[in-house]
Amino acid sequence: MSIYNVCALVGASTIGYFGFQLASALRFQLHTSKLQRYHHGPDPWALVSGASDGIGLAFVRAFAARGFNVVLHGRNEAKLQKIVAELQQQYKTTSFRTLVLDAGTPASPAFDETVLAAVKDINLTVVVHNVAGSGDPKFDMALFEDIPARLCDGWINVNARFTTHLTRLLLPILLRNQPGLMLFISSAVTEVTAPCTSLYTGTKCYIEGLAKCLRLEMALKGHDVEMMALLTGTVATASSGRSDADISFTMPSTNAFVKASLDKVGWGSPRVTPWLGHGLQFSFMKMLPAWARDQMLLRIVKKMQDGAAKKD
Ligand SMILES: NC(=O)c1ccc[n+]([C@@H]2O[C@H](COP(=O)([O-])OP(=O)(O)OC[C@H]3O[C@@H](n4cnc5c(N)ncnc54)[C@H](OP(=O)(O)O)[C@@H]3O)[C@@H](O)[C@H]2O)c1
């Protein structure tokens, strides 16, 4: 083969590859949500964990607006009741109920009873595993060597163990009420790993692994329960240190992020980045050579630490 033919082949393959990537990206952005598949049977319900604030609360509002009744999970009963009272004013024909459980406490027979009591008489078809936290925001970005034992357990209990046990209890219900949907809120850290997020990264990788494996198990058994992990970059929530003033193309509001997430329901892949701005950020980071990406992340985290040290 002549050098001319080799160059032509390489050029055509490159154009073909990027053309295919572009077409897939376009198809993803234009995908129409299949959420209404899960709005079936008498009075369908969705359950959202960590529903008293931020992204979880935005999911609650989005489900209510789309005709689902909603179970709000949280740890602060008074806060949840106040939210329910407000929601009830806005969505008069929708039912809301609460599931009050500190996700940091290990599972027990009482845990099972509390969860099952909250869902025993409803047609549950959707679950969103959204809750996350360490139990102490001071350690949200910390060197592994500085994290006390209590908070190691906090990260693992809230992010991984609670989600596991909630899945153990609720998946049989979704299977009974097929078709069903289970969403797992993951994070950019599984795509672009930064220092000082060791337990957060570890538990989010766990969540994604769980979602991917469950998706295959559903296919293996011919069950119609969609499993999808949502990769999330920064969203303008108070817990991420942001407010509405920070909203931008790369940092959506909670409502915009949740709408984009629900728009991707039915896409058929176990792991999606619903917000376009996050997708472009991740693609840029992944295009960099590993050493350049690491240097960039080290610089960003160092700057954040210096900023935090100045505030203290
Ligand atoms: N915001 C971001 O930039 C971002 C980026 C990547 C991924 N995410 C992911 O998105 C999800 C939601 O994040 P968010 O920013 O919306 O968080 P958030 O505003 O801090 O809300 C977290 C929710 O979880 C509840 N919660 C925390 N610890 C709990 C516990 N031990 N027991 C019961 N409930 C508990 C909180 O309850 P209280 O109201 O009582 O505090 C609140 O309802 C998380 O999975 C997070 O990892 C967020």
The ligand as an SDF file (V2000), in Angstrom:
LIG
                    3D

 48 52  0  0  0  0  0  0  0  0999 V2000
  -24.0000   19.3300   44.4510 N   0  0  0  0  0  0  0  0  0  0  0  0
  -23.0160   18.9260   43.6840 C   0  0  0  0  0  0  0  0  0  0  0  0
  -22.2580   19.7340   43.1540 O   0  0  0  0  0  0  0  0  0  0  0  0
  -22.8140   17.4500   43.4300 C   0  0  0  0  0  0  0  0  0  0  0  0
  -21.7670   17.0500   42.5800 C   0  0  0  0  0  0  0  0  0  0  0  0
  -21.5830   15.7050   42.3230 C   0  0  0  0  0  0  0  0  0  0  0  0
  -22.4410   14.7710   42.8830 C   0  0  0  0  0  0  0  0  0  0  0  0
  -23.4270   15.1870   43.7190 N   0  0  0  0  0  0  0  0  0  0  0  0
  -24.2760   14.1450   44.3060 C   0  0  0  0  0  0  0  0  0  0  0  0
  -25.6260   14.5450   44.2500 O   0  0  0  0  0  0  0  0  0  0  0  0
  -26.3210   14.0360   45.3820 C   0  0  0  0  0  0  0  0  0  0  0  0
  -27.0420   15.1520   46.1000 C   0  0  0  0  0  0  0  0  0  0  0  0
  -26.1020   16.1480   46.4400 O   0  0  0  0  0  0  0  0  0  0  0  0
  -26.5620   17.5790   46.9570 P   0  0  0  0  0  0  0  0  0  0  0  0
  -25.4780   18.5100   46.6030 O   0  0  0  0  0  0  0  0  0  0  0  0
  -27.9340   17.8770   46.5230 O   0  0  0  0  0  0  0  0  0  0  0  0
  -26.5140   17.3400   48.5300 O   0  0  0  0  0  0  0  0  0  0  0  0
  -27.1940   18.1900   49.7160 P   0  0  0  0  0  0  0  0  0  0  0  0
  -27.7230   19.4860   49.2200 O   0  0  0  0  0  0  0  0  0  0  0  0
  -26.2020   18.2020   50.8260 O   0  0  0  0  0  0  0  0  0  0  0  0
  -28.4100   17.2690   50.1390 O   0  0  0  0  0  0  0  0  0  0  0  0
  -28.1360   16.0230   50.6710 C   0  0  0  0  0  0  0  0  0  0  0  0
  -29.4130   15.4170   51.1370 C   0  0  0  0  0  0  0  0  0  0  0  0
  -29.0890   14.2020   51.8160 O   0  0  0  0  0  0  0  0  0  0  0  0
  -29.5590   14.2840   53.1610 C   0  0  0  0  0  0  0  0  0  0  0  0
  -28.6490   13.5790   54.0530 N   0  0  0  0  0  0  0  0  0  0  0  0
  -27.3350   13.7770   54.2170 C   0  0  0  0  0  0  0  0  0  0  0  0
  -26.8550   12.9300   55.1540 N   0  0  0  0  0  0  0  0  0  0  0  0
  -27.9050   12.1940   55.5760 C   0  0  0  0  0  0  0  0  0  0  0  0
  -28.0700   11.1630   56.5270 C   0  0  0  0  0  0  0  0  0  0  0  0
  -27.0420   10.7330   57.2640 N   0  0  0  0  0  0  0  0  0  0  0  0
  -29.2870   10.6120   56.6840 N   0  0  0  0  0  0  0  0  0  0  0  0
  -30.3510   11.0480   55.9680 C   0  0  0  0  0  0  0  0  0  0  0  0
  -30.2680   12.0440   55.0700 N   0  0  0  0  0  0  0  0  0  0  0  0
  -29.0660   12.6070   54.8800 C   0  0  0  0  0  0  0  0  0  0  0  0
  -29.5940   15.7600   53.4790 C   0  0  0  0  0  0  0  0  0  0  0  0
  -30.4450   15.9490   54.5960 O   0  0  0  0  0  0  0  0  0  0  0  0
  -30.4290   17.3150   55.4850 P   0  0  0  0  0  0  0  0  0  0  0  0
  -31.3700   18.2480   54.7740 O   0  0  0  0  0  0  0  0  0  0  0  0
  -30.9320   16.8650   56.8100 O   0  0  0  0  0  0  0  0  0  0  0  0
  -29.0230   17.8050   55.5130 O   0  0  0  0  0  0  0  0  0  0  0  0
  -30.1440   16.2980   52.1680 C   0  0  0  0  0  0  0  0  0  0  0  0
  -31.5090   16.0550   52.0310 O   0  0  0  0  0  0  0  0  0  0  0  0
  -25.2870   13.3230   46.2230 C   0  0  0  0  0  0  0  0  0  0  0  0
  -25.2980   11.9470   45.9220 O   0  0  0  0  0  0  0  0  0  0  0  0
  -23.9900   13.9400   45.7750 C   0  0  0  0  0  0  0  0  0  0  0  0
  -22.8770   13.0980   45.9710 O   0  0  0  0  0  0  0  0  0  0  0  0
  -23.6400   16.5000   44.0100 C   0  0  0  0  0  0  0  0  0  0  0  0
  1  2  1  0
  2  3  2  0
  2  4  1  0
  4  5  1  0
  4 48  2  0
  5  6  2  0
  6  7  1  0
  7  8  2  0
  8  9  1  0
  8 48  1  0
  9 10  1  0
  9 46  1  0
 10 11  1  0
 11 12  1  0
 11 44  1  0
 12 13  1  0
 13 14  1  0
 14 15  2  0
 14 16  1  0
 14 17  1  0
 17 18  1  0
 18 19  2  0
 18 20  1  0
 18 21  1  0
 21 22  1  0
 22 23  1  0
 23 24  1  0
 23 42  1  0
 24 25  1  0
 25 26  1  0
 25 36  1  0
 26 27  1  0
 26 35  1  0
 27 28  2  0
 28 29  1  0
 29 30  1  0
 29 35  2  0
 30 31  1  0
 30 32  2  0
 32 33  1  0
 33 34  2  0
 34 35  1  0
 36 37  1  0
 36 42  1  0
 37 38  1  0
 38 39  2  0
 38 40  1  0
 38 41  1  0
 42 43  1  0
 44 45  1  0
 44 46  1  0
 46 47  1  0
M  CHG  2   8   1  16  -1
M  END
$$$$
